[in-house]
Amino acid sequence: MSEHQITKEATQEQLLYANILEKGMLIGLIIMFITFALYVLGIVKPVIPLEQVSSYWAQPVHEYLEAINNNFLHMDHPPTGWAWVALIGKGDFLNFLPIAILSGVTIVCYLAIVPGLFARNDKAMGIITLATAVILSLAASGILAVGH
């Protein structure tokens, strides 16, 4: 048989990735339900009053951001990128937290399996996995941006 035979057994890295992904997804989902409840129940006040939200739905994103900035936030620039973090105390922006968690869990999964790949001497896959995690991290940070 060849060195890279196909098996029905999951590798340690696959199991670790799946376990982290499952826990991260559950944490993100639970936090999503909590933050949404805090928002809709008015426990954490939003930037845009709930009764006015629907009037902004039809707008393109850039117009929406300009409008909420002009009407509610009064910041020097509309909140783009990671600017939502400064507004996390507002109910509508608090909902971005679980989205960031759900988006970032893949990066955590990749980073977690890198040591195992190098330990079993799968250097090519280790390098590809590490590079993927770095690229995803740079893209999430806003350092790698396309279309501006």
C-alpha positions in Angstrom: 0.0 0.0 0.0 1.1 3.5 -0.6 2.2 5.9 2.2 -1.0 8.0 1.7 -3.6 5.4 1.7 -7.3 6.3 2.1 -8.8 5.2 5.4 -12.1 5.6 7.0 -10.4 6.6 10.3 -10.2 10.3 11.2 -6.8 11.6 12.0 -6.0 13.2 15.4 -5.9 16.6 13.6 -9.3 16.0 12.0 -10.8 15.1 15.4 -9.2 18.1 17.1 -10.4 20.4 14.3 -14.0 19.0 14.6 -14.1 19.3 18.4 -12.9 22.9 18.4 -15.3 23.8 15.6 -18.2 22.2 17.4 -17.4 24.0 20.7 -16.8 27.3 18.9 -20.0 27.0 17.0 -22.0 26.2 20.1 -20.4 29.1 22.0 -21.1 31.5 19.2 -24.7 30.3 18.8 -25.4 30.6 22.5 -23.9 34.1 22.6 -25.9 35.0 19.5 -29.2 34.1 21.2 -28.2 36.0 24.3 -27.0 39.2 22.5 -30.1 39.1 20.3 -32.4 38.8 23.3 -30.6 41.7 25.0 -31.2 43.7 21.9 -34.8 43.0 21.1 -35.9 43.1 24.7 -34.3 46.5 25.1 -32.1 45.5 27.9 -29.1 46.9 26.0 -30.1 50.0 24.2 -29.3 50.1 20.5 -27.9 52.9 18.4 -30.9 52.8 16.1 -34.2 52.6 18.0 -35.9 49.3 17.2 -38.9 50.9 15.7 -36.8 52.8 13.1 -34.6 49.9 12.0 -36.9 48.8 9.1 -36.6 52.3 7.5 -32.9 51.5 6.9 -33.2 48.0 5.4 -33.4 49.0 1.8 -30.3 51.1 1.8 -26.9 49.9 0.4 -24.4 49.4 3.2 -22.4 52.6 2.5 -25.6 54.7 2.6 -26.8 52.9 5.7 -23.5 53.6 7.5 -23.6 57.2 6.5 -27.2 57.6 7.6 -26.7 56.0 11.0 -23.6 58.0 11.6 -25.3 61.3 10.6 -28.5 60.5 12.5 -27.3 58.7 15.6 -23.5 58.3 16.1 -22.0 61.6 15.0 -18.6 60.1 14.6 -15.9 61.6 12.4 -16.3 58.6 10.0 -19.0 56.0 9.7 -18.2 52.8 11.6 -16.5 50.4 9.1 -14.2 47.4 9.7 -13.5 46.8 13.4 -15.0 50.1 14.5 -18.0 48.1 15.8 -15.9 47.1 18.8 -16.0 50.6 20.1 -19.8 50.5 19.9 -20.2 47.0 21.6 -22.1 48.6 24.4 -25.0 49.2 22.1 -27.5 46.4 21.5 -27.4 46.4 17.7 -23.5 46.4 17.6 -23.3 43.8 20.5 -24.8 41.3 18.0 -21.5 41.5 16.0 -19.7 39.7 18.8 -21.1 36.2 18.1 -20.6 36.8 14.4 -16.9 37.5 15.0 -16.6 34.4 17.2 -18.3 32.2 14.5 -16.1 33.7 11.8 -12.9 33.3 13.8 -13.3 29.8 15.0 -11.9 28.4 11.8 -8.6 30.3 12.4 -8.5 28.8 15.9 -9.1 25.3 14.5 -6.3 25.7 11.9 -3.8 27.0 14.5 -4.7 24.1 16.9 -3.8 21.4 14.3 -0.5 22.9 13.1 1.6 21.3 15.9 0.2 17.9 15.3 0.9 18.1 11.5 4.6 19.0 12.2 4.9 16.4 14.9 3.9 13.6 12.4 6.3 15.2 9.9 3.7 16.4 7.5 5.5 19.6 6.8 3.8 20.5 3.6 0.3 20.3 5.2 1.6 22.1 8.3 3.0 25.0 6.3 -0.2 25.2 4.2 -2.4 25.1 7.3 -0.3 27.8 9.1 -0.3 30.0 6.0 -4.0 29.6 5.7 -4.5 30.7 9.3 -2.2 33.7 8.8 -3.9 34.8 5.6 -7.4 34.5 7.3 -6.1 36.4 10.3 -4.7 39.2 8.1 -7.9 39.3 6.1 -10.0 39.5 9.2 -7.8 42.3 10.6 -8.4 44.4 7.5 -4.7 44.4 6.6 -5.5 42.4 3.5 -8.3 44.3 1.7 -9.6 44.0 -1.8 -11.8 46.2 -3.9 -11.1 49.6 -2.4 
